[in-house]
Amino acid sequence: MGEVRILVPALLQPLVGGNAELRLEVGAGAPLSELLNAVAGEFPVFGRRVRDETGKLRRYVNIYLDGDEVRRLDGLETQIAAGQELMIIQSVAGG
């Protein structure tokens, strides 16, 4: 069994108990959608902030797997293995 590390940006940290980092067991591997479901199960507001009502990543949320944007890989079906790192980046807009 192994873990994946999820780095959470400061804007989303209050939604995950103030944590800057989450660690999830992935066993032999899992698609990104399952990992996000697991986090959303514990932190529902976080889940709604990252994905829309259809389950797709919100436009202003980017997730990188070891430096590669998941949209350029297999999106939510990108397989995540133990030892990898996910970094979530949420765009900020304002005027």
Secondary structure, DSSP 8 states (H G I E B T S, - for coil): --EEEEE--TTTGGGGTT-SEEEEE-TT-EEHHHHHHHHHHH-HHHHHHHB-TTS-B-TTEEEEETTEEGGGTTGGG-EE-TT-EEEEEE-----
